Amino acid sequence: METVIIVGNGMVGYKFCEKFVAKSKSKDFKIIVFGEEPRPAYDRVHLSEFFENQDAKALEMASAEWYSENRIDLIVDEKVSEIHRLSKTITTAKNRVLSYDYLVLATGSSAFVPPIKGVEKEGVFVYRTIEDLEGMLGYAAKLKAEKPNAKAAVLGGGLLGLEAGKAVMDMGLEPHIVEFASKLMPRQLDARSSQVLQLKLESLGLNIHLNKATNQILGNGSIVGMEFGADDILNIDMLVISAGIRPRDELGKTAGLEMGVRGGIVVNNKMQTSDENIFAIGEVALYNQMIYGLVAPGYDMAGVAVHQIIGKAESIMPEEIDMSTKLKLIGVDVASFGEPFMPASKGYSIIFENKTQHLYKRINVSHDGKKLLGGILVGDASDYNMLHQVYLNGMAIPEDPSQLILPASEAGSSFGSVLDLPDTAQVCSCESISKGDICSSITEDGCNNLGDVIAKTKAATGCGGCKPMVSDLVNETLKSLGKEVKETICEHFDYNRQELYDLVKVSKVSDYQETLNTYGKGHGCEICKPLVASIFATVTMETPNRQPTIQDTNDRFLANIQRNGTYSVVPRVAAGEITPDQLIVIGEVAKKYDLYTKITGGQRIDLFGAQVHELPLIWKELIAAGFESGHAYGKSLRTVKSCVGSTWCRFGMHESVTFAIEIENRYRGLRSPHKLKGGVSGCIRECAEARGKDFGLIAVDGGWNLYVCGNGGATPKHAVLLAEQLDDEKVVKYIDRFLMFYIRTAGPLVRTAPWLDKLDGGIDYLKQVLIEDSLGIAEDLETEMQGLVNRYECEWKQAIENEEVMKRFKHFINSDDTDDNIKFVKMRGQKKPEAWV
Amino acid sequence: MREVLEKYKTVVESEVNYWFKVGKATDFPENSGACIKYNTKQIAVYNFARTGKWYATQNLCPHKMEMVLSLGMIGDREGIPKVACPMHKKNFSLEDGSNLAGEDLKIATYPVKIKGGNVYIGFLD
């Protein structure tokens, strides 16, 4: 048996273990891993997430058990101090001596601390390990206690520096970035994209200082500022240095391995050092005169070293290493691929810039316009996967290459089909899975859906960035085989929502259990239960009180469950019109039950922090004062937002508030595949933002213009015009038809905008169905809606009047105690839940 | 708050020292969870009426440390009875408490017995 010792348990060291276990089926090797940190390898790339939850375990690459299950000896908190090449042994800091057949150095790098006067002062940190972060957190907490508006600077505006910037921002300190160069991310971005990024980051609250060479760090004991020039001083209370990395190559030096002039252990394309039994991988390895500070090349190096050791000599590192990268910095997409900065001698650049939306896209193409050479994306990197593939595989590009980056036209994407990619195209770079691997898992191995393919190939199990592309590949491959790509609800029902809706309606099954027994299999789940509940809500207009156990928690308790397991309460305030007396009642209730209050985006008032047993008490008081449920918890009509209209406004054309109240009251309580919002504006100034709603009305000369299928949220979309200059009656008719058609045909959790996107024929088809009645169902839709309107009742009133229902509002079955796990803290004079651990 | 998690350790039926009566079987909604209190512990009890089985687990979801699992919808994944946390839909096996997506999260399970129409949960102490 041969022994492999790995020095260093970082991301690359871990990857070596993972690949080794996967490749070497035999039990011919003993693997020993040393890590100097006190814990197993963790995901350093996502270090800033540690601030959100301070959960070191969540960042782990694999648990300590994983190593033992795979018969790897993991020794943490112990540094390897010496290599003795002649005897092929190592000595550790605890004076243990072990012998090896192969030694793999994956010691990584450390933060480079520039020799600035005063760097040793208290409050100066580097950003590298979880221990560094814990030190920063402790210091920041102390600072904030003494000084509420304390400031922190990050020295270095590169990739890691900006991550550190997010970290200090999350700690509640005023964040400053200090960069020596004239732009942010100087290695990845050109001047213009860097400026777009800078504007975006400044709009998020980061203060950015460029062209600053730090002369010294000021302070007596602990840091109070940075001095750049005689009169150029930045007062700060904490400093994080992120000015680059230095390879941890001490072991190579003392062992007499060949070293680079500026550090790093020299390796060949087999990842061997000048000693053939010693390998170096990751940020300590100097390959082609370069240190590669990205994780992907490190993983590739780990793979090559594994192959070399188990005897697959043909596996070598390619001559050119792809340094393309895509990441989210403080929520902003940034990507660069291929040759990001290209001299004019090699080709032309096509640049799209929109500073108002903080967007920048640049592609570099060859002089003949046939090849993509590289590019930069800031603000929106959704096209990165495809552009990167086109670049890597030298694929043909459109005659007008600008189509690759211009905002998508009606005609759709200019990339063509994902199936055009060559089989060798690497789709998942974390796991090295090619397009061919994915397709053959379907054509050869019988996978039938995305889940199977992921389970079989491991694609998309790393960073997950390739998942949209994997999903497209799976769907296209299935289609090309003539297999139907059927969207079924879940493993319990082989139908889509529309089919099950029709079955329930026609067959008159009485409840969920009967539906499952008749049309499904197994015992149900959290996907099909609320879906069937929503179908019953439409078919029989029942409230969630009848079948409580198949409802989402929100519907079951008729309130929105919030962060610490408490609930929020939103009474309906139709169209946002509220009397002073009603305001006083809400205020009194909020005060009595100590609720946090906030005005919502839908022109009403949200009361947070109620415990489950308080909900009926709160609602009894609200209902007594004439309020009713606002259905803020349901996939149902939320609000119809309005402006004051001609009643008050000197520009108003019609009475928008009056009409909005009528519409909101008409559709209140209506359950749908997703939430529904409406808006009514009294003139084209559109103060009610009606075009950002599922249905919106705008007053014009001669009536109302009706727009449908808009929304705000993650994918904002303007509603499109369905009909013009309608009178009140026509408006109601068309909205009845529209909503009912949507409720009948949309998939679960699909809002109106994506529903319209997928509707064959789009808005023209919708106009035919709803206005010209091409399917002959218009009257049916209206009757069905009128039936639902007639049967409306407030479900909270129903709940407080029924003793059986009231039993539900209790935390424990066997005790009247309340949940003592709930904790609140103060913030700006109100309460808020204690932060997550 | 990690120490709250430490309170909950899986109990197997053969080691039970004390069966705690938590109420009548009819107090527990069918095909649903409900929460009971035992000293300082919160236990979610599931009346899986479709199969006639009962399960019990900690009420605390180890993902974000909230006392909510009894509010989750129950059902099965490929035949394994499960509960889905209402907060972020983490799925846990009711049989052994493991996370069904293979994540490094686990919940403690407790034995349940029904005797004379009453529900009992087994504890070590």
Interface residues (C-beta under 8 A of the other chain):
Chain A: K57 E60 S63 E491 H492 Q513 G522 H523 G524 C525 E526 C528 K529 P530 P548 T549 I550 D552 T553 R556 F557 I561 R563 N564 G565 H811 F812 I813 N814 S815 D817 D819 N821 I822 W836 V837
Chain B: M1 R2 V4 V22 G23 D27 F28 P29 E30 N31 S32 A34 C35 I36 K37 Q42 V45 F48 R50 T51 L60 K64 M65 E66 M67 V68 L71 G72 M73 I74 G75 D76 R77 E78 G79 P81 K82 A84 P86 M87 K89 N91 D104
